[in-house]
């Protein structure tokens, strides 16, 4: 790893004036990138109209070395207030999703063999082996930007959804856009890695009233708080091999998921290449790469109001999200 590589985690933080700003984690301090760069004479291109890290990702190729230079000065102790946003601490409500409103959220389904086997066994034990066979290319679905929530914000179970499930995932954030990206070039398009929880409503994903279509990926996967992200973006240079990263998830302190990203059926390179053949990738897009075995669907242990979900990954920080039930009054409060 080069000495001048950008390796410091990047966050999106709500500043005292209410704006969501891009921040760099220097030691345990969160530093407002735009203010620190301006004060230290480092040319960082910031889109003032974009929230959080979106403000940097639009010019990622140019900003990456500039941020590395800023990182070096911050580590040397040359940065002080007024650009200091305080110490980073788990549970800090000022820390929001690193990419608050990506244009696209693309999720890989059935991408860990053991997860496929346990899910297939619930559908039809006799065909579990066949269902787990490797397909020719990845399977992906879409989540809406409104699904994104922060790493410490509550997961709200929607009214009428009684089988809420969890799925810890390694996600990548696109820093360089592209179309028809080749697998061997795919990692050059990655700005960094972050944690994601693909929260799902199993009571909606499987539709008994549509036996021909069977599944409903729209209402089963798309609702507010269905995609907690963060707490931070770990730059690509800080991850020599994404396959070595281990993902874990606990519910009320009980370890439910625990596996290495290297157990994916389709690697990150293949997923980026596949996605770019369908749609143009743009800076700030998020691709979540599938979940290991151990989701609640396996044994019917779904999330209940009052549960606490914790998710973590090597070098990726940790989420802590409490589950709440949507209040009926929320319906009346929504605009028509």
Buried (B, 14 or more C-beta within 10 A) or exposed (E): EEEEBBBBBBBBBBBEEEBBBBBBBBEEBBBBBBBBBBBBEBEBBBEEEBBBBBBBBBBBEEBBBBBBBBBBBBEEEEBEEEBBBBEBEEEBEBBBBBBBBBBBBBBBBBBBBBBBBBBBBBEEEEEBEEBBEEEEEBBBBBBBBBBBBBBBBBBBBBEEBBBBBBBBBBBBBBBBBBEEBEBEBBBBBBBBBBBBBBBBBBBBBBBEEEEEEEEBBBBBBBBBBBBBBBBBBBBBBBBEEBBEBBBBBBBEEEEBBBBBBEBBBBBBBBBBBBBBEEBBBBBBBBBBBBBBBBBBBBEEBBBEBEBBBBBBBBBBBBBBBBBBBBEEEEEEEEEE
